[in-house]
Amino acid sequence: MWREVDFPKTYDLEQLLDLMESVNAGLAEPLRDVIVLTPYGTELRYPGDRPDASSDQAREALELARLVRDKIVPLVPGPHSE
């Protein structure tokens, strides 16, 4: 639970962003593009299940993942915030 919201264990980034919006709409809205990463946690998780991502797709996925890391990690209590 974070900020009185019970975030479920899920790979559905749209669902998580919808919950985040109730806590911080200003943070959730700029992250909406990361919804395209959902298949990377499910369908594309294991090599050989689907065709590999192209270089451009991989680059975009990394940029979006870094955006999430840069926006979210500083907000979550833990060793990095001490």
N, C-alpha and C positions, 0 to 999 in steps of 0.2 A: 504494500500500500504506500502510495506517495501522494502527499497533499490531499489526503482523505479520498483518493480515488483508488479503487482496487483494479490495477492493471493485470489482465489475464496473461498467462503464458501463451503467446500466439505469434505466428509469423505474419499475420494480417496487419500490415502497416497502416492501412486505411482505418481499421478498427482502433488501433492504438492512437492514431492522430485524432480521431473523433473524440476519444476519451481525453486526450491532452488538451483539446480545444476547450473543454469545460474548465480546465485549470488555467490555461494560458493560451488564448486564441491568437495572440500576437506572435507566439512561438510556433504554434501548430500550422498556421496558414503558410508561412514561407517554406515549410518542410513538405508540403503536399506533393511535390514532384517525386519524393522518395517512394511513393506508392509503387512505382515501376520496379522497385527492388524486391517486392514480395516473392516473385517466383524464384529468386536466387536463394531464398531460405527454404523453399519447398521443392518445386519442380526441377530446378537446376542444381540441387544440392549435391548430387552424387555424379561424378564423371561417368559419361557413357549413357546416362538416362536420356539426354537430349543433345542436340548439336551444341558444340562449344559456342560461347559468345564470341562475336567478332571483336577485333581490337577496339573499335569505336564503342561498342556496347560495354566492354570491360572498363574502358576509360571513364565512360559516363557513370557506371556503377560505382567506381572508386571515388569519383568526385562527389556523388550524392552521399555515399557512406561517410566521407570526410565531413561533409556539411552537417550531417546528423551528429557525428562525434563532436564537432566543434561547438555546436549549439546545445547539446544535451549533457555531455559529460560534466561541464562545469557546474551544472545545476543539481547533480546527484551527489548526495553526501558520500564521502568515502576517502580513502587515503590520498587521492589526487587533490582533494580540497583542503588539506591541512597545511 
